[in-house]
Amino acid sequence: MKQSETIKHIPSNRLQFFPIMMFAVVMGFSGLSLVFSKMEEILSFSYFISLVFTIVSTLLFFIIFFLYGKKFFKYKEEVKKELAHPIRVNFFAAFSISMLLLSLLYRNLWQELSFGFFIFGAVVHIFFTFYTIKYWINNNLEVQHSNPAWFIPIVGNIIVPIAGKGFIDDSILYFYFSIGIFFWIILFAIILNRIIFHNQFAAKFMPTLFILIAPPAIGFISYIKLTSSLDFFAHILYSLALFFTILVFVMYKNYINIKFFISWWAFTFPMAAVTLATLLMYDLTSNSFYAVLSYILAFITTFVVFLVAKETIKHMFKKEICIME
């Protein structure tokens, strides 16, 4: 709750620099809420934990939505700059993904609200998908502009089938899933080319490497949701999610001395995604290995979310967030 109270008191003269990336905060807390909700379902965790995090996630969403909406009306030029920025443009989809995640959180609590979040989230997300691709086509981007945040607006489409199953026809959900899976392969090739053959990421973008975990992890959950089949392709998706998780932890030295940036929130949702995928694997296989791994990943995810939240609050008090870069 301290996180939301701090965000609420951002001085108006700093509002113009309130970044669209703040919606990644909602993604982080919503992901953690979904982890505890799933653990409640299959590991008999307390209902109270997921409910508290659901309330926190919802409050954060509306506070950030209000503040960015206020920025939109008061500082339109700043919003236009973000929409025209080769990196920040990708984070506008974090707004629609936040709504889709809230839809999942309220699925068993308040179905009408869940449906509302889903419809708005799905419509806004496909808008940002086309907007971002059009932006890439119409602008002369450099390879240095590519980073894993590019997955957010395009590959984020694979979240729609998870939230939308039972709300709309499966053929529409397959449409979203196909976009996400296809562009995951394309964008991964582009980003891997940049990582291997070009300059290293700037320090502030190193946390975005964790985003590599999310597409196969969410893709696995989405595929199971659509097909109800733990087949060969499903195993490939989960194994890739596990591989990228191990990879980013093997590279731990790349992160330990990084100065705090709001991009630290990129650590959070991908960890929640692979935790949810592992919980689903345990649910489908009853293999005790996945149960143990679920506990380990859930602990790491919780620790990471609270650590990043603590650092965000600390740097807000120091007025090092929402400033001109």
ChimeraX attribute file (.defattr): number of C-alpha atoms within 10 A of each C-alpha:
attribute: neighborCount
match mode: 1-to-1
recipient: residues
	/A:1	12
	/A:2	11
	/A:3	17
	/A:4	17
	/A:5	13
	/A:6	14
	/A:7	19
	/A:8	14
	/A:9	10
	/A:10	17
	/A:11	11
	/A:12	12
	/A:13	9
	/A:14	14
	/A:15	19
	/A:16	22
	/A:17	19
	/A:18	22
	/A:19	22
	/A:20	21
	/A:21	20
	/A:22	23
	/A:23	23
	/A:24	26
	/A:25	28
	/A:26	28
	/A:27	28
	/A:28	28
	/A:29	29
	/A:30	31
	/A:31	31
	/A:32	28
	/A:33	27
	/A:34	23
	/A:35	26
	/A:36	27
	/A:37	24
	/A:38	19
	/A:39	22
	/A:40	16
	/A:41	14
	/A:42	14
	/A:43	16
	/A:44	11
	/A:45	14
	/A:46	13
	/A:47	13
	/A:48	12
	/A:49	13
	/A:50	22
	/A:51	18
	/A:52	13
	/A:53	21
	/A:54	23
	/A:55	17
	/A:56	19
	/A:57	27
	/A:58	20
	/A:59	17
	/A:60	25
	/A:61	25
	/A:62	13
	/A:63	16
	/A:64	23
	/A:65	16
	/A:66	13
	/A:67	19
	/A:68	22
	/A:69	14
	/A:70	16
	/A:71	21
	/A:72	16
	/A:73	10
	/A:74	13
	/A:75	15
	/A:76	13
	/A:77	13
	/A:78	17
	/A:79	22
	/A:80	12
	/A:81	12
	/A:82	18
	/A:83	19
	/A:84	14
	/A:85	13
	/A:86	20
	/A:87	16
	/A:88	16
	/A:89	23
	/A:90	24
	/A:91	24
	/A:92	24
	/A:93	27
	/A:94	24
	/A:95	24
	/A:96	27
	/A:97	28
	/A:98	26
	/A:99	27
	/A:100	29
	/A:101	27
	/A:102	30
	/A:103	27
	/A:104	24
	/A:105	26
	/A:106	18
	/A:107	17
	/A:108	9
	/A:109	12
	/A:110	11
	/A:111	15
	/A:112	12
	/A:113	13
	/A:114	23
	/A:115	22
	/A:116	15
	/A:117	23
	/A:118	27
	/A:119	20
	/A:120	14
	/A:121	25
	/A:122	23
	/A:123	13
	/A:124	17
	/A:125	27
	/A:126	20
	/A:127	14
	/A:128	22
	/A:129	23
	/A:130	13
	/A:131	16
	/A:132	22
	/A:133	12
	/A:134	11
	/A:135	17
	/A:136	12
	/A:137	10
	/A:138	9
	/A:139	10
	/A:140	9
	/A:141	12
	/A:142	8
	/A:143	14
	/A:144	16
	/A:145	14
	/A:146	20
	/A:147	23
	/A:148	23
	/A:149	25
	/A:150	25
	/A:151	24
	/A:152	23
	/A:153	27
	/A:154	26
	/A:155	27
	/A:156	28
	/A:157	32
	/A:158	27
	/A:159	23
	/A:160	27
	/A:161	29
	/A:162	23
	/A:163	28
	/A:164	22
	/A:165	15
	/A:166	10
	/A:167	14
	/A:168	14
	/A:169	11
	/A:170	14
	/A:171	11
	/A:172	14
	/A:173	23
	/A:174	18
	/A:175	14
	/A:176	22
	/A:177	23
	/A:178	15
	/A:179	17
	/A:180	24
	/A:181	18
	/A:182	12
	/A:183	17
	/A:184	23
	/A:185	12
	/A:186	10
	/A:187	18
	/A:188	17
	/A:189	12
	/A:190	15
	/A:191	22
	/A:192	14
	/A:193	13
	/A:194	18
	/A:195	16
	/A:196	9
	/A:197	9
	/A:198	12
	/A:199	10
	/A:200	12
	/A:201	17
	/A:202	8
	/A:203	15
	/A:204	15
	/A:205	18
	/A:206	19
	/A:207	23
	/A:208	20
	/A:209	19
	/A:210	23
	/A:211	24
	/A:212	24
	/A:213	28
	/A:214	25
	/A:215	29
	/A:216	28
	/A:217	29
	/A:218	26
	/A:219	28
	/A:220	29
	/A:221	26
	/A:222	25
	/A:223	23
	/A:224	19
	/A:225	15
	/A:226	16
	/A:227	10
	/A:228	12
	/A:229	12
	/A:230	14
	/A:231	11
	/A:232	8
	/A:233	12
	/A:234	21
	/A:235	13
	/A:236	13
	/A:237	20
	/A:238	22
	/A:239	15
	/A:240	18
	/A:241	28
	/A:242	18
	/A:243	14
	/A:244	20
	/A:245	21
	/A:246	12
	/A:247	15
	/A:248	18
	/A:249	12
	/A:250	10
	/A:251	11
	/A:252	10
	/A:253	10
	/A:254	13
	/A:255	15
	/A:256	8
	/A:257	9
	/A:258	14
	/A:259	9
	/A:260	15
	/A:261	17
	/A:262	22
	/A:263	19
	/A:264	26
	/A:265	27
	/A:266	24
	/A:267	22
	/A:268	30
	/A:269	26
	/A:270	27
	/A:271	29
	/A:272	32
	/A:273	29
	/A:274	29
	/A:275	31
	/A:276	27
	/A:277	27
	/A:278	27
	/A:279	27
	/A:280	21
	/A:281	23
	/A:282	20
	/A:283	16
	/A:284	14
	/A:285	13
	/A:286	12
	/A:287	11
	/A:288	10
	/A:289	12
	/A:290	20
	/A:291	20
	/A:292	14
	/A:293	15
	/A:294	24
	/A:295	16
	/A:296	12
	/A:297	22
	/A:298	23
	/A:299	12
	/A:300	15
	/A:301	25
	/A:302	20
	/A:303	13
	/A:304	21
	/A:305	23
	/A:306	14
	/A:307	14
	/A:308	22
	/A:309	21
	/A:310	14
	/A:311	16
	/A:312	23
	/A:313	18
	/A:314	15
	/A:315	16
	/A:316	17
	/A:317	14
	/A:318	9
	/A:319	13
	/A:320	14
	/A:321	21
	/A:322	19
	/A:323	13
	/A:324	9
	/A:325	5
